[in-house]
Amino acid sequence: MKVESMTVRQMCGRAGRPKIVDGKVALSRGDAYVLLPEAEFNTLREEYARVESVVSGLNGVRPLAFHVVSEIVHGRVVDASSFADWHSRSLAHAQGQALERSQIEDVFSALVRLKAIETSDDGETFVATKLGKLSYAMYFSPWQVCGWFLNFMRLFRDKQKIDSVSAPWALCNTREYADGMSGAGDSAEHVAAFRSACSKRGLMLEKPPAVVGTAYRALMDGKRLPGLEGVQGQLLADIGRVTTTLALMEKMCAPSWSYGRWSDLGAMIRYGIPPAMAALTRLDGVGGKRARILWSCGVRTPKELLSRPGMHDKLRGRLGGKVFDSILESAKNA
């Protein structure tokens, strides 16, 4: 995989950081080793010696909204004046990127529509909502958080079960994925099949986010799709943060959902196991493989593991004595 020269420079920079000694900046040094393929050594060495200029991406409504919401959470930005003051200290401002009053108004309007901010009691300033605080705390775009909130709200309102069609639809059907996804490649038929499955439930979905939904669905089915391996890898890397966000969302903003099984949803995506089996992953040390072993031996819930001592010897043989004893102890505390 090609790594940009700026990324290499940034990673190498972690080998040494300036330090403060007696109130003064003292330079520190470190060594970094970059391994290059022999066939491309000279070309890549020259390329990595040239570092691109850093240009601020803090322009447009979406980048501004993503970053300013944290300032609103902390009360440092509350109106147009404090917004402009915050921007004046940015790299974008230093590079001459102007911030118009109309842009500030557009950002505030977008965040209000997304239910990330609201006007305070005085009617003159803005404060962050629970969704806005969640976006900041979990480092997700307000568009992403609002999209998940509305999508899952619809599923629970319509009493749809959370499965390998509805959950991928709710997770992928957001502005972030609608604007930022490439084609499906070799998985076009899978994408079409997923959109069709959603349509049958009245869940409409455009093609770009459906690529992400298809990747989620395949993971829940325990499959890796050609052309979407990279997307699936990214989703797996982030699934813990996603399900934590959803759990907090329910607790803070929508207790009426009464779902509470977000860690199970994470296990379904991470390990490709059905909802009933996912409950077993709540036990310490149990992932997809061990959940399947427990299931194959007739264990359906943590409590069942305790109530059926006759299978313990068999499970000890399959899992190993120490592992099984640890799982058993976890079941007692479940």
ZASE-162547 format. One line per 5 residues: for each residue y, z, x of C-alpha. Coordinates in nm, 4 decimals. Layout:
<pts>
Y:Z:X  ...
</pts>
This chain:
<pts>
0.0000:0.0000:0.0000  0.3395:-0.0971:0.1369  0.5748:0.1955:0.2028  0.9478:0.1252:0.2205  1.1267:0.2066:0.5448
1.3580:0.4563:0.3722  1.0544:0.6441:0.2404  0.9048:0.6579:0.5902  1.2332:0.7875:0.7310  1.2599:1.0478:0.4570
0.9060:1.1735:0.5194  0.9574:1.1846:0.8946  1.2742:1.3850:0.8362  1.0627:1.6710:0.7090  0.9423:1.7253:1.0658
1.2779:1.8756:1.1590  1.5573:2.0369:0.9589  1.8988:2.1677:1.0643  1.9004:2.5463:1.0861  2.1796:2.7991:1.0521
2.2087:3.0291:1.3560  2.4918:3.2850:1.3694  2.6725:3.0995:1.0957  2.6564:2.7652:1.2771  2.4363:2.4603:1.2288
2.1757:2.4376:1.5045  1.9788:2.1167:1.5371  1.6025:2.1414:1.5102  1.3480:1.8874:1.6225  0.9996:1.7897:1.5238
0.7480:1.5148:1.5863  0.6319:1.2597:1.3318  0.3520:1.0075:1.3820  0.3366:0.6825:1.1881  0.0060:0.4938:1.2023
0.0355:0.1178:1.1538  -0.2353:-0.1480:1.1209  -0.2775:-0.3292:1.4519  -0.2464:-0.6756:1.2962  0.1018:-0.5923:1.1612
0.2137:-0.3446:1.4252  0.5089:-0.5347:1.5758  0.6388:-0.6574:1.2409  0.6217:-0.3171:1.0762  0.7659:-0.1365:1.3783
1.0742:-0.3562:1.3639  1.0984:-0.3184:0.9872  1.0737:0.0614:0.9940  1.3353:0.0768:1.2680  1.5814:-0.0757:1.0180
1.6681:0.1685:0.7417  1.8308:0.0408:0.4246  2.1663:0.1742:0.3212  2.1569:0.4557:0.0677  2.3255:0.3466:-0.2542
2.3651:0.5957:-0.5370  2.1804:0.5142:-0.8570  2.3975:0.7525:-1.0580  2.5402:0.4860:-1.2851  2.4755:0.3914:-1.6445
2.4035:0.6164:-1.9397  2.0408:0.6997:-1.8659  2.0726:0.8114:-1.5002  2.3876:1.0072:-1.5806  2.2274:1.1727:-1.8829
1.9126:1.2624:-1.6886  2.1106:1.4471:-1.4212  2.3987:1.5935:-1.6190  2.1740:1.7686:-1.8688  2.0918:2.0306:-1.6023
2.4641:2.0903:-1.5503  2.5051:2.1413:-1.9248  2.2126:2.3868:-1.9281  2.3901:2.5967:-1.6635  2.7289:2.5671:-1.8340
2.8907:2.3798:-1.5473  2.9544:2.0714:-1.7625  3.0796:2.1418:-2.1132  3.3283:1.8645:-2.1860  3.4721:1.5369:-2.0533
3.6904:1.7125:-1.7950  3.4091:1.9148:-1.6375  3.1847:1.6051:-1.6513  3.4405:1.4079:-1.4483  3.4792:1.6988:-1.2041
3.1009:1.7124:-1.1525  3.0868:1.3366:-1.0914  3.3744:1.3557:-0.8421  3.1469:1.5483:-0.6050  2.8643:1.2934:-0.6184
2.7587:1.0227:-0.3751  2.8306:0.7681:-0.6477  3.1959:0.8732:-0.6526  3.2148:0.8712:-0.2720  3.0842:0.5137:-0.2749
3.3544:0.4083:-0.5177  3.1508:0.3956:-0.8377  3.4082:0.4671:-1.1045  3.3320:0.6829:-1.4065  3.5148:0.5717:-1.7178
3.5957:0.8014:-2.0074  3.3936:0.5705:-2.2314  3.0848:0.6294:-2.0125  3.1215:1.0045:-2.0487  3.1463:0.9696:-2.4258
2.8407:0.7414:-2.4299  2.6372:0.9974:-2.2325  2.7366:1.2843:-2.4605  2.6609:1.0717:-2.7690  2.3181:0.9762:-2.6328
2.2261:1.3366:-2.5539  2.3357:1.4477:-2.9013  2.1198:1.1767:-3.0610  1.8279:1.2903:-2.8478  1.8820:1.6500:-2.9642
1.9205:1.7546:-2.6012  2.2719:1.8950:-2.6549  2.4875:2.0030:-2.9471  2.8454:2.1101:-3.0015  2.9114:2.4786:-2.9509
3.0611:2.7083:-3.2123  3.4141:2.6195:-3.1049  3.3466:2.2530:-3.1820  3.5125:2.1497:-2.8568  3.2383:2.1879:-2.5960
2.8692:2.1094:-2.5594  2.5690:2.3347:-2.4988  2.2056:2.2506:-2.4289  1.9449:2.2736:-2.7045  1.5901:2.3934:-2.6526
1.4787:2.0323:-2.5991  1.7555:1.9848:-2.3437  1.6500:2.2998:-2.1584  1.2911:2.1784:-2.1640  1.3922:1.8415:-2.0214
1.5769:2.0165:-1.7393  1.3094:2.2776:-1.6687  1.0198:2.0293:-1.6577  1.2224:1.7490:-1.4934  1.1544:1.4888:-1.7596
1.4046:1.2427:-1.8996  1.5641:1.3521:-2.2304  1.4369:1.0229:-2.3741  1.0830:1.1176:-2.2750  1.1031:1.4694:-2.4172
1.2673:1.3584:-2.7416  1.0123:1.0782:-2.7818  0.7192:1.3179:-2.7433  0.8785:1.5628:-2.9847  0.9280:1.3014:-3.2576
0.5875:1.1402:-3.2035  0.3843:1.4599:-3.2186  0.5988:1.5838:-3.5072  0.4903:1.2748:-3.6984  0.1227:1.3195:-3.6115
0.1171:1.6805:-3.7273  0.3252:1.6021:-4.0365  0.0792:1.3271:-4.1336  -0.2153:1.5547:-4.0485  -0.3578:1.3052:-3.7996
-0.6217:1.4394:-3.5657  -0.5406:1.4419:-3.1955  -0.7860:1.1966:-3.0422  -0.8105:0.8948:-2.8113  -0.5883:0.6851:-3.0369
-0.3213:0.9220:-3.1669  -0.2628:1.1187:-2.8458  -0.2144:0.8096:-2.6225  0.0177:0.6628:-2.8890  0.2324:0.9768:-2.8962
0.2423:1.0045:-2.5176  0.3304:0.6408:-2.4467  0.5625:0.5483:-2.7346  0.8869:0.6470:-2.5619  1.1963:0.4719:-2.4342
1.0965:0.5373:-2.0742  0.7811:0.3307:-2.1052  0.9312:0.0719:-2.3390  1.1832:-0.0288:-2.0719  0.9915:0.0259:-1.7515
0.6389:-0.1141:-1.7763  0.5017:-0.4365:-1.6310  0.2254:-0.6505:-1.7769  -0.1300:-0.5448:-1.8458  -0.2909:-0.7844:-1.5978
-0.6690:-0.7952:-1.6349  -0.6565:-0.5342:-1.9117  -0.4702:-0.7439:-2.1688  -0.7658:-0.7379:-2.4095  -0.7825:-0.3583:-2.3890
-0.4099:-0.3362:-2.4610  -0.4470:-0.5616:-2.7651  -0.7401:-0.3514:-2.8891  -0.5409:-0.0304:-2.8500  -0.2426:-0.1700:-3.0389
-0.4782:-0.2809:-3.3156  -0.6356:0.0664:-3.3361  -0.2897:0.2229:-3.3616  -0.1819:-0.0258:-3.6278  -0.4784:0.0644:-3.8469
-0.3422:0.4188:-3.8579  0.0116:0.3062:-3.9279  0.1230:0.3782:-3.5715  0.3286:0.0795:-3.4595  0.3597:0.0135:-3.0871
0.5274:-0.2514:-2.8761  0.3407:-0.4109:-2.5876  0.5147:-0.2519:-2.2834  0.4439:0.1138:-2.3765  0.1001:0.0085:-2.5045
0.0037:-0.0571:-2.1411  0.0503:0.3153:-2.0696  -0.1224:0.4084:-2.3948  -0.4197:0.1928:-2.2994  -0.4385:0.3664:-1.9621
-0.4363:0.7064:-2.1362  -0.7004:0.5949:-2.3861  -0.9306:0.4661:-2.1131  -0.8993:0.7962:-1.9248  -0.9971:0.9847:-2.2398
-1.2986:0.7543:-2.2667  -1.3874:0.8188:-1.9016  -1.3041:0.4639:-1.7892  -1.0980:0.3065:-1.5127  -0.9470:-0.0289:-1.6070
-0.8905:-0.3172:-1.3618  -0.5213:-0.3754:-1.3090  -0.4273:-0.0327:-1.4440  -0.5763:0.1887:-1.1731  -0.2292:0.2644:-1.0363
-0.0945:0.3586:-1.3792  -0.3950:0.5779:-1.4480  -0.3546:0.7502:-1.1121  0.0084:0.8312:-1.1905  -0.0832:0.9663:-1.5324
-0.3549:1.1895:-1.3869  -0.1180:1.3230:-1.1221  0.1307:1.4249:-1.3914  -0.0936:1.5356:-1.6777  -0.0595:1.9074:-1.6003
0.3202:1.8890:-1.6210  0.2979:1.6817:-1.9394  0.0692:1.9209:-2.1256  0.2701:2.2227:-2.0061  0.5813:2.0555:-2.1481
0.4067:1.9962:-2.4800  0.2826:2.3550:-2.4954  0.6354:2.4853:-2.4344  0.7725:2.2365:-2.6863  0.5453:2.3704:-2.9579
0.6269:2.7311:-2.8709  1.0033:2.6816:-2.8435  1.0785:2.4080:-3.0949  0.7879:2.3468:-3.3331  0.5617:2.6483:-3.3958
0.4698:2.4880:-3.7295  0.2486:2.2438:-3.5385  -0.0040:2.5257:-3.4951  -0.1996:2.3181:-3.2447  -0.2063:2.5215:-2.9256
-0.4820:2.3263:-2.7510  -0.2695:2.1384:-2.4996  -0.4837:2.2436:-2.2044  -0.7804:2.0933:-2.3901  -0.5882:1.7667:-2.4284
-0.5222:1.7714:-2.0548  -0.8948:1.8168:-1.9898  -0.9804:1.5292:-2.2244  -0.7507:1.3014:-2.0253  -0.8359:1.4355:-1.6811
-1.2142:1.4393:-1.7208  -1.2831:1.1887:-1.9995  -1.4602:1.4424:-2.2201  -1.4534:1.4799:-2.6019  -1.2375:1.7448:-2.7741
-1.5282:1.9795:-2.8502  -1.6387:1.9837:-2.4855  -1.2840:2.0350:-2.3588  -1.2869:2.3964:-2.4794  -1.5393:2.4777:-2.2052
-1.2846:2.3879:-1.9357  -1.0860:2.6980:-2.0339  -1.3416:2.8909:-1.8316  -1.2455:2.9539:-1.4695  -1.4050:2.7035:-1.2340
-1.5179:2.4654:-1.5093  -1.4044:2.1045:-1.4877  -1.5533:1.7904:-1.6349  -1.8816:1.7960:-1.4422  -1.9631:2.1596:-1.5143
-1.8525:2.1256:-1.8753  -2.1062:1.8454:-1.9155  -2.3794:2.0635:-1.7615  -2.3001:2.3516:-1.9958  -2.2938:2.1127:-2.2897
-2.6251:1.9535:-2.1952  -2.7817:2.2994:-2.1933  -2.6612:2.3673:-2.5458  -2.3453:2.5684:-2.4722  -2.0661:2.4647:-2.7078
-1.8137:2.7472:-2.6687  -1.7438:3.0247:-2.4166  -1.8701:3.2814:-2.6673  -2.1960:3.0889:-2.7019  -2.2564:3.1327:-2.3305
-2.2574:3.5085:-2.3848  -2.4689:3.5052:-2.7010  -2.7542:3.3000:-2.5524  -2.8845:3.4893:-2.2471  -3.2115:3.2966:-2.2652
-3.0447:2.9930:-2.1055  -2.8811:3.1825:-1.8199  -3.1634:3.1260:-1.5705  -3.1575:2.7541:-1.6402  -2.7819:2.7381:-1.5912
-2.8068:2.9404:-1.2706  -3.0445:2.6776:-1.1397  -2.8154:2.3918:-1.2403  -2.4866:2.5459:-1.1308  -2.5836:2.7866:-0.8561
-2.5957:3.1631:-0.8839  -2.2457:3.2505:-0.7649  -2.0804:2.9749:-0.9671  -2.2653:3.0709:-1.2834  -2.1886:3.4423:-1.2438
-1.8192:3.3590:-1.2009  -1.8228:3.1399:-1.5142  -2.0079:3.4086:-1.7079  -1.7499:3.6690:-1.6079  -1.4736:3.4347:-1.7197
-1.6466:3.3907:-2.0572  -1.6417:3.7687:-2.1064  -1.2626:3.7624:-2.0719  -1.2074:3.4479:-2.2784
</pts>
